[in-house]
Amino acid sequence: MTTGYLDVQAVRDDDRAPASATTLVRLLALLPPDWSCTEAIGPNWIRLRIALTAPADEATARGAVRATLADPALRGWRLTGLRTAA
């Protein structure tokens, strides 16, 4: 059962960083495979909505997103938004 959502937004800070689509694929590949997500991309931004269900509670999801965006494969991208929604 979904208890809410974690909305994630990241922007490209470095023009040499991979494009949004490539970065989204890398981001999704680094997150747990059983998480339910929807996504949207633009030229220099990514939005991801993660359904919060056990075991993906809010604290776990926030930690995983931060750790994933710190991965060298996502260098040049910066987290700009991380909020919960009903």
C-alpha positions, 0 to 999 in steps of 0.5 A: 500500500502506498503511503505517499510519494517522494518527489525528487528534482535534479538539475544539470550543473555541468554542460559536460555531464550526460544528457537528462535521458542518460542520467535518468537511466543511470539514476533508475539503475542505481535505485532499488529495482522494486521501487515504483517510480514515475519520471519526467525529463527536460533538457537540463532537469529530471523529476522522479516520483517514488511511491513510498511503500514498505520497505521504501519509507521516506527516510530510506528513500531520501537516503537512497536518492542522496547516495545515488546522486553522489555516485560518480556516474551522475557527476554534474547533476545536483539535487534541487528538490526532495519533498514528500507528497500525499 
